[in-house]
Amino acid sequence: MARLSIYSMSAWERSSERDMQSYLAGDLPRDEYLPDRRRKAQLVRQLLSLASDHSIFEIGSGEGLVAAALAPHVKRLVCVDVSASFLAKAHTTCQGLGNVEFCLSGGYLDDLPSASYDRGYSWNVFVHLDAYQVFHYLRAVARVLLPGALFAFNFVSVGDQTIRHFRVFADAYPSASPQQLPGFLRWYEPELMTAIASEAGLSTVAASGAGGGHVLAVRRCQPRTHVRHGTG
């Protein structure tokens, strides 16, 4: 049986920087978007307690703004993306940062080696994925992290700060083309996300959220130790 594609890869390609800005920031002006990315980088740095000897990865690097902000604080950072156009833009953004690598991946982190990373994160990516895609990504995260290592990501539920976005996508849904649907927001309650993470082999270490925006930090579970019991 042929393996199912994660999604239509062409849905994530953008032909111009203006298109990229619109896709990533929506109606947020550039002069507000850039400080927002810096704040996101600082949040990730704090959540993951990043250190100078850490090897880390990012799922869905977009323009590479968060990666560029975090790279000086770690040993190695790998930007992973399904979009060749966004990855090329991230490469330009991170120009001059010798510890940043780039990986175009059409699968669930298939190109990353197992048990090799101290930390990982993903921002504004899982908000577009269905529950099965989230599970397979998190299972891949558990594979590539070192035992006990951390991963952080965000997601959305319907709340007083996100209801406007829900209404926009709900109104657009009936006439949306199949190519547009991957960019629609998906809505998850925290209990579901923690359950999916647990099923994927990750335990929750920190959770926060307000108004419909949520952040989850998880840890790769330590391998179970088989204990032999004596008979005498």
C-alpha positions in Angstrom: 0.0 0.0 0.0 1.4 3.4 -0.9 2.2 5.7 2.0 -0.3 8.6 2.5 1.1 12.0 1.8 1.1 14.4 4.8 -0.6 17.0 2.7 -0.3 18.7 -0.6 3.2 20.1 -0.6 2.2 22.8 -3.1 -0.2 24.3 -0.6 2.8 25.5 1.4 4.8 27.1 -1.4 4.8 30.9 -1.8 6.1 32.8 -4.8 7.0 36.1 -3.2 8.1 37.6 0.1 4.8 39.5 0.2 2.9 36.2 -0.1 5.0 34.7 2.7 4.3 37.7 5.0 0.6 37.5 4.3 0.5 33.7 4.9 2.6 33.8 8.1 1.2 37.0 9.7 -2.3 37.4 8.3 -3.3 41.0 8.8 -0.6 41.7 11.3 1.7 44.5 9.9 5.3 43.8 9.4 6.5 46.2 12.0 4.4 44.3 14.6 5.1 40.8 13.2 8.9 41.1 13.6 8.8 41.9 17.3 6.2 39.2 17.8 8.7 36.6 16.3 11.4 37.8 18.7 9.0 37.4 21.6 8.2 33.9 20.4 11.9 33.1 20.2 12.4 34.3 23.8 9.5 32.2 24.9 10.9 29.0 23.3 14.3 29.7 24.8 12.8 29.9 28.3 10.5 27.0 27.9 13.3 24.7 26.7 16.0 26.1 28.9 18.3 26.3 25.8 22.0 25.9 26.4 25.1 26.5 24.3 25.8 22.8 24.0 22.3 21.9 22.7 21.5 20.4 19.3 18.0 21.4 18.4 15.5 21.3 15.5 12.6 23.4 14.4 9.5 22.0 12.5 8.2 24.5 10.0 10.8 27.3 10.0 8.8 29.8 7.9 11.1 32.8 7.2 13.6 31.6 9.7 13.2 34.5 12.1 12.8 32.4 15.2 15.7 30.2 14.2 17.9 33.2 13.5 17.2 34.5 17.0 17.9 31.2 18.7 20.9 30.0 16.8 23.4 32.1 18.7 22.3 30.4 21.9 22.8 26.8 20.9 25.4 24.5 19.4 23.4 23.4 16.3 20.0 24.2 14.9 18.3 22.2 12.1 15.4 24.0 10.2 13.0 21.4 8.9 10.2 22.4 6.4 8.0 20.8 3.7 8.1 24.0 1.7 11.1 24.6 -0.5 10.2 28.3 -0.9 10.0 29.0 2.8 13.2 27.0 3.5 15.0 29.0 0.9 13.8 32.2 2.6 14.9 30.8 6.0 18.4 30.1 4.5 18.6 33.8 3.5 17.4 35.0 6.9 20.0 32.8 8.7 22.9 33.7 6.3 26.1 34.0 8.3 25.0 31.7 11.0 27.3 28.7 10.6 25.5 26.5 13.0 22.2 26.5 11.2 21.3 23.6 8.8 18.3 23.2 6.5 16.3 20.1 5.7 13.5 19.8 3.1 11.4 16.9 4.4 8.2 15.5 2.8 7.7 13.0 5.7 7.5 13.0 9.5 11.1 14.0 10.2 12.2 11.0 8.2 15.6 12.6 7.4 16.5 13.3 11.0 18.5 10.6 12.9 17.0 8.9 16.0 17.9 10.0 19.5 20.1 12.9 18.4 18.6 16.1 19.6 18.5 17.8 23.0 15.6 20.1 22.2 13.0 20.8 19.5 10.1 23.1 18.9 7.4 24.1 16.4 5.4 27.3 16.2 2.2 27.9 14.2 2.5 24.5 12.4 0.4 22.1 14.4 -2.4 24.7 14.3 -2.9 23.6 10.7 -2.7 19.8 11.1 -5.4 17.2 11.9 -5.1 15.0 14.9 -3.5 12.1 13.0 -0.9 14.3 11.5 -0.1 15.8 14.9 0.2 12.3 16.4 2.7 11.2 13.7 4.7 14.3 14.0 4.9 13.9 17.8 5.8 10.2 17.5 8.6 11.3 15.1 9.6 13.9 17.7 9.9 11.2 20.4 12.1 9.2 18.0 14.6 12.0 17.2 14.9 13.4 20.8 17.3 12.0 23.2 15.7 10.3 26.2 14.4 13.0 28.6 14.8 15.8 26.1 12.2 18.5 25.6 9.9 19.7 22.8 7.5 22.7 22.7 4.7 23.6 20.4 1.5 25.8 20.2 -2.1 25.1 19.2 -5.4 26.8 19.4 -8.9 26.2 20.8 -12.0 28.4 20.5 -11.7 31.2 23.1 -12.4 34.9 23.5 -9.1 35.8 21.7 -9.5 33.3 18.9 -13.2 33.3 18.1 -12.7 36.0 15.5 -10.3 33.7 13.6 -12.8 30.8 13.9 -15.5 32.9 12.4 -13.3 34.0 9.5 -12.4 30.4 8.6 -15.9 29.1 9.2 -17.3 31.6 6.8 -14.7 30.8 4.2 -14.9 27.0 4.5 -18.0 26.3 2.2 -16.3 27.9 -0.8 -12.7 27.0 0.0 -10.7 24.9 -2.6 -8.8 21.8 -1.6 -5.6 23.7 -2.0 -6.7 26.3 0.5 -7.9 23.9 3.2 -4.4 23.0 4.6 -4.0 26.6 5.7 -7.2 26.6 7.7 -6.8 26.5 11.5 -7.6 23.3 13.4 -9.1 23.6 16.9 -8.0 21.4 19.9 -8.7 21.3 23.5 -5.7 20.9 25.8 -6.9 17.5 27.1 -6.8 16.1 23.6 -3.3 17.4 22.8 -1.8 16.0 26.0 -3.5 12.7 25.3 -2.1 12.6 21.8 1.4 13.5 23.1 1.2 10.7 25.7 0.2 8.2 23.0 3.2 9.4 21.0 5.6 8.7 23.9 5.9 12.2 25.3 4.9 13.3 28.8 3.7 16.9 29.5 6.0 19.0 31.7 4.4 22.4 31.2 1.1 23.8 29.8 -0.2 27.3 29.5 -2.9 29.1 27.6 -5.4 32.0 27.7 -8.1 33.1 25.4 -7.8 30.1 23.0 -4.0 30.2 22.5 -2.1 27.3 24.1 1.6 26.2 24.6 2.6 22.7 25.5 6.1 21.6 26.6 6.7 17.8 26.5 9.5 15.4 27.3 10.5 12.2 25.7 9.7 9.5 28.1 12.7 7.5 29.5 12.9 4.0 28.1 11.4 1.5 30.5 13.9 -0.6 32.4 13.1 -4.3 32.6 13.6 -5.5 36.1 14.4 -9.2 36.6 13.1 -10.7 39.8 14.9 -13.5 41.5 13.2 -16.8 42.2 15.0 -17.6 45.4 
